[in-house]
Amino acid sequence: MSLEQLIVNADAKHKGAETDITWAPNSSWRFGFGGAYVDAVVEDVDSRGTGVKANYIPPNAPRWSANALARYTLPVGPGSLSLQLDGNYMSHFWFNLTQLPIVEQSAFGVGNVRLFWIPADGKYEVGASVENVADKHYGVMGFDNTGVNGLAQLYPGSPRWWKAHVLYHF
């Protein structure tokens, strides 16, 4: 049995806006915020093979997305120590044009915490982080194959993840 996909080009309209703002009120604090809005539609698509064409929201296109960052840095020894909190948010979206519940990703947000030290010469960085602190379950990709083999595949995003790192800057 072979699994085939029909791929066609269709007219689409996308409009939206995005912004990124960074604010550093002093040498210790840094704040960042980004936000985006997209209004997109793919026109006249027969996504279910019925001969009926409709307009759909493109896959992987959340209407709203945002990110934020707060970092505090203080001098420690011959370098600086930073604590950073950051995260991102996406409103619900679908993984393909069928827009069936099986391939819908609910709105979600992921938060991270990072602690790192950089020496005064800035040649390297040593740190640790926890990504997806709340262990939020979300998908990063999905396929609706229910019409072919009865299966829907949803690929999960990273669970809570503890990391230690050493970076060297050439």
C-alpha positions in Angstrom: 0.0 0.0 0.0 1.4 3.4 -0.9 0.5 6.6 0.8 0.3 9.5 -1.6 -0.6 13.1 -1.1 -2.2 15.4 -3.6 -0.4 18.7 -3.7 -1.8 21.7 -5.6 -1.1 25.4 -5.7 -4.0 27.6 -4.7 -4.5 31.3 -4.4 -3.9 32.5 -0.9 -4.1 35.8 0.9 -2.0 36.7 4.0 -2.0 39.9 5.9 -0.8 40.7 9.4 1.6 42.6 11.6 4.4 41.9 14.0 6.4 43.8 16.5 9.5 43.3 18.7 10.3 45.6 21.6 13.4 45.5 23.7 14.0 47.7 26.8 17.1 47.9 28.9 16.4 50.4 31.7 19.9 49.9 33.1 22.9 47.6 32.6 21.4 44.9 34.8 17.9 44.5 33.4 16.8 43.6 29.9 13.2 43.0 28.8 11.8 41.9 25.4 8.4 41.3 24.0 7.3 40.2 20.5 3.9 39.7 19.1 2.4 38.8 15.8 -1.0 38.6 14.2 -1.8 36.9 10.9 -5.0 36.7 8.9 -4.5 34.1 6.2 -6.7 32.1 3.9 -6.1 29.6 1.1 -8.9 29.9 -1.4 -10.9 27.3 -3.3 -9.4 24.0 -2.1 -11.0 20.6 -2.2 -9.2 19.3 0.9 -11.4 16.3 1.5 -11.6 15.0 -2.1 -15.4 15.6 -2.3 -15.3 18.0 -5.2 -16.6 20.8 -2.9 -14.1 23.7 -2.7 -13.9 25.9 0.3 -11.5 28.5 1.8 -9.2 27.3 4.6 -6.8 28.7 7.1 -3.3 27.6 6.1 -1.6 24.9 8.2 0.8 26.0 11.0 -0.6 29.5 11.0 -1.7 30.6 14.5 -3.7 33.9 14.3 -1.8 35.2 17.4 1.7 34.5 18.7 3.9 36.2 21.3 7.2 35.9 23.1 8.6 37.5 26.2 11.9 37.7 28.0 13.2 39.1 31.3 16.9 38.9 32.1 18.8 40.1 35.2 22.6 40.3 35.0 25.0 41.1 37.9 28.7 41.1 38.2 30.2 37.9 39.8 33.9 37.5 40.0 35.7 38.2 36.7 32.4 38.0 34.7 28.7 38.2 35.0 25.9 35.9 36.1 22.5 36.1 34.4 19.1 34.7 35.3 16.6 34.7 32.3 13.0 33.9 32.2 11.4 33.6 28.7 8.5 32.0 27.0 6.3 31.9 23.9 2.6 31.6 23.1 0.6 30.5 20.1 -3.1 30.6 19.6 -4.8 27.4 18.2 -4.0 26.3 14.7 -4.3 23.2 12.4 -1.5 21.0 11.1 -3.2 20.6 7.7 -6.0 22.0 5.5 -8.6 19.5 6.6 -9.1 21.5 9.8 -10.5 18.5 11.6 -10.2 18.3 15.4 -7.7 15.4 15.0 -5.1 17.8 13.5 -5.9 20.9 15.6 -3.4 22.2 18.1 -5.0 24.1 21.0 -3.5 27.4 22.1 -0.5 26.9 24.3 2.4 28.6 26.0 5.9 27.3 27.0 8.1 29.0 29.6 11.8 28.5 30.2 14.4 29.4 32.9 18.1 29.9 32.2 21.0 30.7 34.5 24.5 31.4 32.9 27.9 32.9 33.6 30.1 34.7 31.1 33.6 35.7 31.9 34.7 39.3 31.3 36.5 38.4 28.0 33.2 36.8 26.7 35.0 33.8 25.1 32.8 31.2 26.7 29.6 30.7 28.6 28.6 28.1 31.3 25.0 27.6 32.2 22.0 25.5 32.9 18.4 25.8 31.9 15.0 24.2 32.3 12.9 24.3 29.1 9.1 23.9 29.2 9.1 24.4 32.9 5.4 23.5 33.3 5.8 20.3 31.2 3.1 21.5 28.7 2.0 18.9 26.2 1.7 20.3 22.7 2.3 19.1 19.1 4.8 20.3 16.6 3.5 18.4 13.5 0.5 16.3 12.6 -0.9 14.3 9.8 -4.5 13.2 9.2 -4.3 9.8 7.4 -7.7 8.6 8.7 -9.1 8.4 5.2 -6.2 6.2 4.0 -5.2 3.9 6.9 -7.3 5.1 9.9 -4.4 6.7 11.6 -3.7 10.3 12.7 -0.1 11.1 13.6 0.7 13.9 16.1 4.3 14.5 17.0 4.8 15.9 20.5 6.9 18.9 21.4 9.7 18.6 23.9 8.7 17.8 27.5 10.3 19.5 30.5 13.9 19.4 29.7 16.9 20.1 32.0 20.1 21.2 30.3 23.7 22.1 31.2 25.8 23.8 28.6 29.3 25.1 27.9 29.6 27.4 24.8 32.9 28.6 23.3 32.8 31.7 21.1 35.5 31.6 18.3 
